[in-house]
Amino acid sequence: DRIYMTLTGAIHMNLGGSPAGPAGTGKTETVKDLGKALAMAVIVLNCSEGLDYLAMAKFFTGLAMTGSWSCFDEFNRIDIEVLSVIAQQIITIQRAIQTKIERFVFEGRDISIKPTCAVFITMNPGYAGRTELPDNLQACFRPVACMIPDYALIAEIRLFSFGFENARELAQKTTATFRLSSEQLSAQDHYDFGMRALNTTLVAAGLRKQTTPDGDEYEILLKALKDVNLPKFLENDIVLFDSIVLDMFPQLQVQEEERGEMEVAINEACAELNLQTTPMFVKKCFELYDTITLRHGLMMVGPTVGGKTMSVNVLQKALQSMSAKEKQRRKEEETPEDEDWTYKKALVTRLNPKAITMGQLYGQFDPVSHEWTDGILASIIRKAVSNQRPEWRWTVFDGPVDSLWIENMNTVLDDNRKLCLTSGEMIALTPGMNMIFEVQDLSEASPATVSRCGMVYYEPALTVTVESIVASWLNGLSPVISKDPSKADTPSEHLIRLKELMGVLVVPCLRYVRDHCKETIPTVDANLVMSMFKLIDCFLVDFAVNEMGQAPVERVAAIAKLLEPIVVFSMVWSLGASLEGGSRDGFSTFLRGILAENAILEDIPLPEEGQVYDYCLCYTYADVQAMQAEHGEAELDPKELMARATCTWTPWLETIPEFKVPTGAQFADIIVPTMDTVRSTHILKMLTENNCPVACVGPTGTSKSVVVQEYLLNGCDSNVYQPIILNFSAQTSANKTQDYVDEKMDKRRKGVFGPPPGRQFVVFVDDTNMPAKEVYGAQPPVELLRQFLDHGGWYDRKSLNFRSIVDTSLCTAMGPPGGGRNTISDRFLRFFNFLSFPEMADSSLKTIFGTIVNYWMEQSFLPTQEDILNLAEPMVSATINVFHTVRAELLPTPLKSHYTFNLRDLAKVFQGILDVDKGSVEDSDYVSNICLTPQAVGPRV
C-alpha cells in the first residue's frame, strides 16, 4: 500500500516512479499489479548496456502515443552517457503532459500524446554492472524503497489460495525453515532463501495439494520443502537442513517417492550411453526433471566432471523413450493427441555465451546504418517459440555466468517470461521452454540472477566416482579383450586381470599424487583417470576387430603378455604426466613399490636404474608368415605365438638413431634429441594419431613449442596430418580465432566442415593461457575452444547455424600462471592429456650444447688441434654452472624485475660461440675467453 500511494502520488505530480531495493522484493510485480488495478497496460523492458538513445526514443514515442505505462527493469544498467540523453527525453514528455497539450515535438517528430502515459524504473543499487543515475534523471522520478516483505503473510495467503486449511501454521513453519537455513547453512554463491525461493516451494506444495487433495498437509509441505531445496545443497548442508526440518516437523517422516517408469527409462538411457547408474547421479536426474517442471530457468552448478552435461543427455533420452511409449499407448487406446501429455520428449540446443560477443548473442544495431541484426540466442528463441508441438525445448547455456550477459535475461527468468532485445522487440516464451545454465560456480553472478533460477548442485565425488569411470571404460572394451572366446557371455581372463590392476593401482596412485606431489598445472582426478584410458586405447587399437569380427591371431595371442606393461606405461604417462620434475622421483619409487607388492610386471620387470619415466615400452608380434613356413598349413599354437612376441623396456635414447648435426645447419635449426624430447614426441604422436587432445605444460624455455612444431611439421605423415598453428596473446579474441580456423575448413555437407577427405587437421594453440581475462574472469578464445571440444563445433556468426567440425584435433602449449599467463578453467583442461615438460636436467643440457659445440669445433678446427678440441666438454660444463649460479644468486627484485633467466639465455651464449670467426681463433686461451663475453647475462646486469 505504501508503494501504491507513492507511485500514484508520483503520477499525480506528473513524475515517474522509481522502486529500488534488493532482488526478490516485488519491485516489478508491484508496478504491474498497480497497472492491473487501474486498468493500465504495463510494458516491461529489461534494460542493458546495449540500449542507446535512438532505441529508447522509439520506445518513448510508442508510450506517449498509446498512453501506456512502462516499467524499465534494471534501469541503472544502461550506460551513463545514454542516461543523460534519456533524462532529456523523459523531461520533454513530462513537460508535454504538464502543459496539457495534445501534440508535441519529440526527437524531431511531431507526435500525439495521451496524458495517461507514465515511466517507472526499478533498480538494484550496488549490484555489479550498475551505474549511478545523473541528478537531472533522478529529479524525474519519485523514489520508493522496497524492503524485504512479510514472508509469513504472503506464504499464508498463497497456501490459502491452494486450499490448505492450516495455512497460517504451515506458513510460519516454512518461513522459519528458510530463515534458519539462511543463518545456519554455509555461505554459497548459489544459495538463495528469498521470496522467489519461498514462492517456488509454495507452488510445489500447491501442485502436490491438487494431486492429493486428501493428503496430510504437513507431509505435503515437507515434501515440497525437500524437493525444492535439497537439490542445491552441498553434502554437509543437507545434514543441517534435515535437522532444521526435523525441528519444524517433529516425528514426521517422508518416504522416498517411487519413480517407477522414469527410473526404468533413466537406467536404460544410462546403459545405452555406457554410463553407470550411481545412486547420486540417478537422484540428480530426478531432481533436474523436478526443477525443470517447477522453474523455467535453472542452473546446474558444480565442479567439472560432475555429470552436468550427461544428466541432461540422459534425461533427454529417457523422456524420448517414455514419450514414444506413451504415444504408442495413446494410439492403441485411441486417445486424442491434443490432450496433455504425461511425458514430452525434449529438444536440446546448446551454446556457449562467452564464445561470442554480447551483440552476437542477443543482436545489435549496425553502427553506421543502424540496421538491426539478430543474435544467435534471439534466433534460437524464435525457432523454439515457433515450435507448437507438445515438446520440451531446452536452451542450455554452457559457459561462465557473469553480469555482462546474464542480466539481459532477467525478464526471461522471472514471471514476465519475455526476452527483451535492444531493438525494442519482446519475444514471449511459450510453455515447455526452459533456460538451463551449466556453470562451474556463480561467483560473478548477482543476487538478482541467483534468485530467479532453480539450482541443482553436482558433487563429482558423489555423482561421478573414479570407480564408475573405470567400470564404464571396461564395459566399452573390444570383445577380443573382454569376452571369453569359448563362452560368449563370460568375461575373459584379460578383463578380470584389468579389473584387478585398476583396483590395486588407480586409487592408491591418485591418492599419492594428491598428497605428496606437485603438479605443473592443477588437474582433477577424473581427468587423470580418463587420460590413462585414452593412452591404453591407443595401444588397444592394434586389437580392433575387422568387418568379420576378428582380430589378427598373432596380436590376440600377445594380449596376455602385453596387458600389464601397457597399463603401467599408460599410468606413468597419465597419472604421473602432469608432475613437476621434483615430484617424479617420489612417484617412481611409490609406483615401483606397488608393482612389487602386488606381483605386477614379474615377467617383464622395469629396470632398476633411473625413474619409471626413463623407459619406452617396445614390443613386436610373432611373425606369422615365418611360423607358417615352419609348420606348414597346421593351425598355429596360441602359446607359441605369445612366446614369440617380444616386449621390453628400452631407454628412450635407444629408440632413435644416433643424432648428427647436418652440415651447414644454422643454430636455430639444430634440434638435438634428448630423453625429454624423445619421450614427449612419442607420447604426442600416440595421442595425436588417435585424435586425443594434448596439453603441453611447463616453464618457459623447456622446448614445448619446439617439440610440437617439429613433430607437426617434420615428424608426422604430411599426407594425412595438416597443422594449423595459432599463437595466442593477451589481445586475442574469440572471433579472430574462429575466423582463422574457419578459413582453413572445407565444406563436407550442410552444416559440417573439416579438412579435405582423407586428411586430419591438428590445431596447435601456443600460449593458450595468454588471452587476457574479462572483468568477470572469462577468456572468450578459451571458451570457444572448449565449445569445440565439448560439442564438436561452434556457431556461424552470419547464418546463426551451428557448424560441426570433424576430423580435427587440438594440441595446446602453455606455461604455469604468472607473468601475463592466466589460470584456465578446469572445464577446459579436463579434456586434455597433460604432458609436463620439466626443467631440463644437467645431463640433457650437456647433451644438447655439447653436441652443438662439438659440431662447431669439428667444422672450424683441424683434428691436429687437440688442445682446442678437448675444451668442448669443459666449456659446456662451466657455462651451465655459471647459468645455474646466476639463476640462484641474481634474483628479481622490485628494482630489478628483469632479472629472470631461462634456457633461452643459456642458448644465446652458445649461439654467440657459433658466430665466432674461426680465422680469429689463435689458441685454446682465446676459445676459453669466448664464453666470458656478455652474450646473455651481461646486458641485463
N, C-alpha and C positions, 0 to 999 in steps of 0.2 A: 504493500500500500504506500509506503514511504517513497519507493521508486516511482510508482504510478503518479503520485502527486507532483513529484519533482519534474517528471517528463512532461506531464500535461501543463504544468506551470511554465516550462520552457517553451512549449508550443504557443501558449497564450502570449508570451513575450516575443514571439517570432524568432526564437532561438532553436538550436538543436540540443539534443540530449547526449550526454557522454557518460554512460555507466562504465566504471573501471573497478577492477578487482581481480583476485586470483582466479585460476581456472576452476570451472565447475561450480560457480556461484550464481548462475542463472542470468547472466547479462543479456545475451542474445534472446533467450527464451522469454524473458520479461518484456522486451520490446515487442516481440511477436505476439505475445498474449495481449498486451495493451492495444495493439493494432486490431487484433481479433475482436476485442471488447468494443472498440469504436468503429468496427466495420471498415477498417482501412487496409488496403493492400500493402504488405510489407515485403520489400525485396531485400534479401540478404546477400551481400557480396563479400567474399573473403579477399582481403587486401594482401598485396605482396609488393616486394620492392620493384617488380617489373611494371607496375602501373605508371603511366605518365599522364601529363595534364590533358592530352588530347583524348585519351580513353575516358578519363573522368569527366571531361566536358560533354562527351556523348551521353554518358550515364546521367549527368545532372540535367541535360536537355530533356531526356525522357521523363525524369521525375517531375520537372516543372510543368511539362505539358499534360501529364496524366494526373497530377495531384497525389501521387502515391508517396508512401514512406519508404525510406531506405535505411538499412542497418549495415554499416561498414564494419565488418568483424576484423579485429586485429588492425585497427586503423593506423596505429603507430609503427607498422612495419614498412609503410611507404617511405621512400627516400625523402630526406629533409628538404631537398631542392624542389621536389614536386609538391610537398605540403605547403610551401609558401604560395605557389600558384593556386592550389586548391582553396586556400583561405580566401583569396580574392574572388574566386568563382562562387563560393558559398555566401560571401558578403553581398555579391551582386544579386543573388536570388533572394536573400533575406530582405534587402532594401526594396526589391520589387514587391514583395509581399506587404511590407510595412506601408508603402505608398499606395497600395490597393489598386495598382494599375493592371490592365488585362493583358498587355503585351509589353515586352521589353527586349532590349538588345543583349544577347548573351554570346560571347566568343564570336562576334562578328555576324551573328544571325538574329533576325527579328522573329521571336517565338512567343507563343501564348503561355500564360501561367495560371495555374489553379492554386489558390491560396492554401489549400489543404496539404500541399507537399511539405515534407519535413525530412531533415537529415539527422540520423542518430549514428553515433560511433561507439564501439566497445574497444577496450584496451586492457592488456595485461602489463601493468607498469613493472619495469625492472627485469623482464624476461630477456633472453638472448635474442639479438637481432631487432630490438626495438629502439625507436628514436624518441626524443623529447619534442612535443608539439611546439611550434612557434607561438609567440604571445598573441599575435593577431588571429591565429586559428583557435586558440583556447578561448578567446573572447566570444566566439560564435556559438559556443556550447555551454549548457549548464551542467556542471559535473555532479555526479552522484556516485557515492562509494557503495559497492556491492560486497557485503561481508558474508562470511560463511553462514548459511541459513540454519534454521532449527531442523536438523535431520529427523529427529523423532516425530515431529508433527507431520512432516512430508511423508515419512515412511508409514505413519498411521493412516493417513488419507489414502495413500496408494494401496495399502493392504485392504482397507475397507472397500475400495473400488474393485478389487479382485475377489471379494466375497469372503474374506477372513472375518470370523466372529470375534476372535481375541486380538484384534488388530493393535490395540494400544500396548498390551503387554509384549506382543511379538515385536512391535516397532522399537520398544525400549531395549529389548534383548539384542536386536540387530544393531542398533546404533552403539550400544555398549561394546558389542563384539568388535565393531570397526574402530572404535576409539582405543580399546585396549590393544588391538593389533598394531595400530599406528604408533603406540607408545612402547610396546614391548618387543616387537619383531625387529630384526636387523634392518638397517637403512640401506635399501637397494634402489637403484635408479628406476627400475620398472615397477616398483610398488606404488599403488595409489589407493587410498581409502577415502576418497572424496565422494561428492554427490553422484557422479556418474557410476562409480563402482557400486554404491549403495543401490542406485536405480536398477542396475543390471541384476543384482541379487533379488530385488523385489519383483522384477519382471519374470525371472526364472521361477520364483515361488508362485507367481500368478499362473504361469503356464502349467506348473505341476498341479495347482489347485483345479484348473479346468479339466485336466485328465483324470484326477482322482478327487472329485468334489466331497466325498465322504471320508477322506483320509484324515489322519491325525495332523492338525495344523502345525504343531510344534515339530513334528517329524518332517513335514513338507518344507518348512522354513530351514531346518537344519540341513536337509539335503541340498537345498538351493545355496546356502552359505558355503557348503563344502564344494559343490560343483563349480561355483563361480570363482572361488578364491584359491583353492588348493593348487590348480594348475600353475599359478605364477610364483609359488613359494619355493625357496630353496629347501633342501632336505632338512636342515636343522630347524628352520622356521615352521615346518609342518608339525613338528612335535609341540612347539609352543602354541601354535594355532589350535591344535587338538585340545590342549589343556584349557585354553580360553573358552572354547566351545563347550567343553565338558562342564566348566563352571556355570556357563549360561544355561545349558540344558542338562542338568544333572540326571543321571540314571536313564538317559535316552540314548540308545544305540541305533545306529543306522547301518543296515546291511548293504553290502556292495550290490549294485544293480546288475541284474543279468542282461548281457548284451545280445546273447543268442545269435541271430543271423549275422549281425555286424561282426561279431568276434570270429565267426567261421570265415567270413569274407576277408577279414584282415589277415588271418592266418594263411589263407590261400594266396593272397596277394604277396605276403612276405615270402612264401615258398616259391612263387613264380619269379620274384626279384632276387632270389637267393639271399634272403635276409633272415636273421634269427629272431624268433618271437620272444625276446626277453620281456619279462612281466612289465617293466617300466616303459619300454618302447610301445608296447600294445596299449598301455594305460594312456600314454601321451597321444596316441592316435585317437582314442576315445575323447580325451579332453579337448583335442583340437577340433573334433567334429562338434562337440557340445558348444565350444566357444564360437564357432562359425555360425551355428544356429541362433545364438543369442546376440552376437555383435557383428555388424557388417565390417568393422575394422578391427584387426587383431595383429599382435606381434608375437613372433616366435623368437625368443631370446635365449642365448646360451653360447658357450664357447664352441669352437669349431669341432667337427666330427661328433656332434651330439645327436644327430638323427633328424635335424630340422627339415632338410630338403626331402629326405627319404620318407618321413612321416606324411608329407603332402602327397608324394607319389603313391605310397601305399593306400592312403585314404582315397585318392582319386581312383585307383584300380579297384578297390573294394566297392566303392559306390557304383562304379560302372558295372561290376558283376551283379550287385543287388538290384540295380535299375533294370538290367536285362532280364533277370528272373521275374521281377515284378511286371514287366511288360508282357512276358510270356504268360504269366498268371492272369493278367487282365484280358489277354487275348482269348484264353481258354474260358474265362468266366464272362466274356463279352461285356466288360466294364468300360464305360466311356473314357477315352484317353484325356479328356479335358478336366477330369476331376483331379483333386490334389494328389500328388504322388507322395508315398512314404519315403522313398529314396530316389534322388535325382542324380544322374551322372554329372561329373564335374569337368569343365573345360579350364585348363590352367594356362595362363600367359605369364611369362617371366621376363623381367628386365632389371638391369642394374641402373638405378637413377643417378649414380655418381660416375658412370662411364660416359655421360654426355653432359652438356651444359643445361642450365635451367631453361633457357629459351628452347632448346631442342627437346626438352622433356615435356613442357606444357604448351609451347607455342610462343611466337614472338612476332613483333612488327619489324618489317624491313626498315632500317634506319634512314634510308633515302626516300623510298616511295611510300612508306607507312602501310605497306601491304601486309596482311596477316598471313602467317604460315603456321599450320597446325604442328603440334609437337607429337612425339611418339606416344605419350600417355593419352593425350586427347584422342588420337587415332584408335588406340586400344579400347578406351571407354566407349567411343562411338560404336565400334563393332559389337561390343558386349551389350550395349543398350538396344541395338537393332535386332539382337537375337531374342526372339519371343518364345522359343521353345522352353519347356519345363526343365531347365538345367541350372546347375550351379555355374557361375562364371567367376573364377578366382583370378585376380591380378596379383602376382607375387612380386614384391619389390625386394630383390635380393642384393642388398647393399647397405652401407652405413646410413643411419638416420641422423640428420642434423637439422638445425634451424634454418639452413639455407633453402631447403626444398620441401620439407615435410609440412611446414606451417601453411603452405599454399593449399593443403588438403584438409584444413580444419573443418571447412563446411562439408566436405565429403564424409568425414569421420563422425561428425555429430549428427543430430536428428534432422538436419537440413538435407543431407544425402545429395548434395549438388557439387559438381566440380565447377568452380568459378574461374574462367580464363581471363587473361588480361584484356582480351578483346571485348569483354563485357558479356560474352556468351556464358550461359549456365547449362550444364548437362546434368540432368537429374538421373540418379542411379535407379535401376529397376530392381524389384525383389529378386533375390538369388545372386546378386553381385556382391562380392566381398573383396576388400583390400587387405592383403596379407603382407606383413613386413617381416623379412627374415634378417635378423641382425645379431651381432655378437654382444653388444651392450647398448645401453641407452644413455651413456654418459653425456652426450651432446644434445639430447632431446629436452625440450621444455616441458614443464608440468602440463601445459595446455595440450600437448600431444599425447603424453602418457595417459592422461585421464580419459581421453577419447577412445582408447583402444583396449580390447581384451588382451590378456597376456597368457602365454604358455611358456614356461621355463624348462629348458632341457639341460640336464646334468650329464655330461659324457660318461662319467664314471658309473652311472646307473643305467643309462639308455643304450649306449654302445660300448660294451665292455671289450677288453682285449680278447677274452675267450670267445665272444660272439664273432669277432672279426676272423679269428683263426678258424672257427667252425664253418663260416661262410666260404672261406678260401678252400678249405678241404673239400667242401661239397662241390666246388666248381672244377675240381681237377679232372684231367683226361681219364676216360675209362681204362686206358692202358695202365695207369698208375693206381687208380682207386678200386678197380674191380678185379676179383679173382677170376682168371680165365676159365677155370674148371667149374666154378659155381657163380653164376651171373649175379645173384643178389648178395653175395658175401664180400665184405671188404677184403682187399688184398693185404698181403703182408707189408707191402710198401706203405699203404695208407695207415696201417696200425703203427708202423715204425715212425711215420711222420707225426702222428698224434703224440707219440711218446717224446719225440725230440722237441716238439713245440711245448709240451708240458714242462720239461726239465730245463729248457734253455730260455724261452722268451721272457717270462715274468721275472726270473732272477736277474737276467742281464738288464732288463728295463729298470729294475729297482736299483741296480748298481750304478747305472748311468745317471739316474736322478739324484742319488745320494752322494756319489763320490766323484763325479766327473763334471767338467766344464765344457759347454758347447760353444762353437763359434757363433751360432745363431740359435735362438730358442726353438724347440720343437715340441710336439705333443706326442704322447705315447702311441696313439692310433696311427699317426703319420709314419713313425719309425717301423711299426709292425707291417703296415701296408707296403712300405718301401722294401722290406725284406721279401714280401711275397712277390713284388714286381721283379726283383732280381732272380728269385727262384724260377719264376715263369719264363725269364729269359733263357735259362738253361733247359726248361721243360719243353721249349719249342721243338727240340730235337725229337721228342716223343709224341708229337702230334700225329693223329691218325689221318689216313688218306680217305678218299671217297668210299673205299670199300670197308672203312672202319678198322684198318690195320696199320701198324707201325713197323718200320724195319726191324727184323728179328735180332740183328746184332745190337741194336740200341735198346730194345726191350730187355734183352738178356743182361745188359750192363747196368740196369737201374739199381739193382741191389748194391752194387759196388759204388756207384756214384752218389747215392742218395745222401748219406751223411756228409761227405765233403761239400756237396752243393749247398746244403743247409748251413753248414758252418761258414763257408765263404760268403754266402749271402748275408748272414747275420753280422759278420765283421764289417761288411760294406753297406750296412743299413743302420743297425742299432749303434754301431761304433763309428759310422762315417762322418757324423757331424761334430766329433770331439776335437778339441784343440790338441796340439802336439803333446803338451804336458800330461794330458789325461790318458793318452793312448797306451802308455806303459802299464798303468794300473788296470785298464780294461783287458789288455792282453793277458796279464797274469791271472786275472779273475776268470777269463774265459778258458784258459788252459786248465785251471783248477776244476771247473765244472765238467770239462770234457773228460778229464782223468777220473773224476769222482763217479761219473755215470757211464764209464767204459765206452765213450764215443770216439770214433776215429782210431780204434785199436789196430785195424788192418792197414790204414793209410795215415799214420800219425803225422802231426805237424812237426817240422824240425824244431829242435830246442833253441837254436840260436835266434836272436832278434825278436821282433814282435810278430803277432799274427798278421799284421798288415804287410809284412815283407815278402809274402809268397803268393804266387799266382796258382790257381787250380788248373792244371793242364791234363787233358785226358784224350784218349783215342779209342775208337771202337775196333772190334775184331775185323780182319779182312775177310769178308765172306767169300770173295772170288778165290782167294788163296786156299781157304778151307775146302771149298767145293772141288778145287783141283786136287787136293789131297785125298778127300773122302769120296769123290765121285758124286753120284746123284743121291746118296744117302742123306736122310734128314739130319740137319746139324744139331749137335747136342747143346742145349742152352748153357749148361755148366761150362763147356769148353769155350763157348762164345764169351761168357763172363770172364773166364780165366785169361783169355787173350786180350781183353780190354785193359788198357793201362790208365792209371790215374796217379799223378804225382804232384807234390807241392814244390814249385820251381821258383827260385828267386827272380824277381821281376826283370832285372837287367839281363838275365839269361834267356829271356823270351824274345829278345830282339837281336839283330846282328850288330857287330861292333861298329861304333859310330866313327866316321872320319869326316872332318870338315871339308866340304867341296872346295876345290881350288878356285881362288878368286872371289870367294864369298865375302860379302860385306858384313860388318859386325852386327847390324840389325837383323840380318837374315840367318844368323847362326843360332840354331836351336839345339842345344846339347841335351840328349835324353838323360834323365836321372831316374832314380827309382820312383820319385814323386810324380814326374810327368808321365812315365810309362804306365804306372798303375791307374792314374787318373784318366788317361786316354783310353785304357782298356775298359774301365767301368763306363765311361762316357759312351764308348762305341756300343757296348752291350745294350744300354738303356735307350740310346737314340734309335738303334735299329729295331727296337721293339716298341717305339712310339711312346716312351715314358718321359715325362717332363723331368729335367735335371736342373738343380740349382748348385752352382759352384760358389762356395763361400770361403772367405779367408781374408787376411790383412792385405794391404796394398803391397804390390811387388812380389806376389807369390805365384805368378805366371798363370793366373786363372784365364784371362782373356787369350793369352798366347796359346795355351793348350787347346782351348775350344776352337779358336780360329784356325790353328794348324790342322786340327782334325777335320773341321768342316771344309777347309779349302784344299787340303792335300791328302788327308788320311782316309776319307770315305769315298764310296763309289760315286763319282761325279755324274754318271749316267742315271743314277737313282735319286741321290740326295742333292738338293739345291738350297744353299743357305740364304737367309735374309737376315742381314746384320743391322741392328739398331743400337745406338748409343744414347742412353737416357741422360738428361741433365736436369738441373733444377727448374728449367723453364719448359720442359717437355709437356705437351698437352695430350689429352686423350684423342682429340680429333686428328692431330698430326700423326700420331701413332697409327690410328685406324686407316688414315688415307695412305700412309706409306706401305702398309701391308696389303691393302685392298688393290693398289695399283699393280701389284705383282700377281694377283689371282686371275685365273681363267674361270669363265662360267661353265660349269658342268651341265646343269639343268636349272629349271626355275628355282631360285632361292638357294642354290647350292654352288659354292665356289671352292676352288682349290688349285693345286699345281696342274700342269698338263698330265693327262693319263699316263700312268706308269712311273710318275715322279713322286717325290716326297719333299715337302718344304720343311726346313728346320729353321725356325725363327730364333736367332740368338740375340738376347737383350743384355747388353753390357751396362753395368752400374744401375741395376734395376731399382735400387732404393734411393736413387738420387733425386727424383722429382719432389719438388717442394710440397709440403702438406698445406692444405687449405686451412682456413681459420678454424674449422672444427675437426681437423685431423685427417681428412680423406685424401687419397692420392689418385686422382682420376685415371692416369695411364695404367696404374697397377690394377685398378678396379676393372678397366677394360680387358686386361689380360686374364683376370680372374673370371670374368663373364665368358671368355672364350674357353677356358679350361673347364668350367663348371657346366656350361650349357652349349658348348660346341659352336659358338659364333657370336655375332653382335648385330645390332640394327643398322640398316641402311638409313642414313640421315636424310636422304632425299625421298625415297619411296616409302619410308617408315615401316618397311617389312623386315623380318628377321633374315639375316644372311647366315646360312650354315656353312662352316668352313671345315673341309675334310682333308685327309692326308697331310696334315700339318702338325708338327710337334714343336715344343717350346724348350729352349735352353736359356738359362739366365746365369749371370755372374754378379756378385755383389760383395762388398766389404761389410765389416761389422758397423753398427750405428756409431755416428760421431764424425766430426769433420765434414759436415754437409750431407752425410748419409743419414737416412731416417729409418726408424723401425717400420717394419711392414706387417700388415695384418696377418694373423695366423690363418685366417680363412683363405688367404692366397698361398701361403707357404705350405699348407698341408697337402697340396697336390704333388709336391716335388720329392724326388730322391736327392738327398743332400750329398754333396761331395766336398769335404772340407780340405782346404789347401793350407796346411800349417806352415809356419816359418821354416825355411829350408835348414836342414842340419848342415854342420860344417863339412861333412863328407860330401854332400851334394854340391855345396858351393865350390869346394876344391875340384870336384869332377868337372863342373861347368867351366870355371875360369881357368883351371889347369889345362883343359883341352884347347881353349882359345889361345892361351899364351904359348903353349907348345906349337900350335899351328902357326902363330906369328913368327916364332923363332925358327921353325923349320923352313919357312918361306924366306926369312931375312938373312940367316947366317949359314955358314958352311958347317958340315959335320966336324971339321977340324977345330972349330971354335968352341971347344968343350967347356971352357971356363964361363962362357956366356950361356950356353945351352943348359948347364947344370943349375942356373939361377932360377929356372922356371918354377920349380916347386917352392923354394924359399920365398920367392916374390909373392906367390899366391897366398901362402900361409900368413906371411907378415901383413899383407894388405887386409886380409879377412880379420886378423886380430886387431888391427887398428880400427877397422869398421865397428867391431863389437865394442871396443873401448869408447869410441866416440858416442855410440848409441847409449852406453851406460852412463857416461860422465857428462856429456853435453845435453842435458835435458831441457825441454821447452819451459820457458817461464813467461809471465805476462809481458815482460820487456823483450823477450827473445822467443816469441811464439813460432818463429820459422825454424826453430831447432828441431826438426823432425827428419829422421834419416831412415830410408828403407833400401831395399835391394837395388832400386834404380840408381841410387847414388853410388853404390859399390860398382855397378856395371859401368858407370861413367869413367871410373878410374881405369878400368881395363880397356874401355873404348879409346881413351886417350893414349894408352900404350900402343894400341894397334895403329894409331895415326902417326907415330914417330917415324921419321925418315930413317931407314936403315943405314943410309950413307953417312949419317951424322954420328952413328954409334962408334965410339972409339975403343972402349974396353968394357969389362964387367962392372967397373965402378959407375960408369955412365948409365948402364942398364939399371943398376940398383937405385940410382937417384931419380929415375923416371917416375917411380911410384910416389915420390915425395912431392911431385908437382900438385898444386891445389886444383885438381880437376873437379872434385865434388864438394869436399868439406870446406876448402879454403874460401870460396866466395861467400859462404854463409856466415862464417865466423869472423 
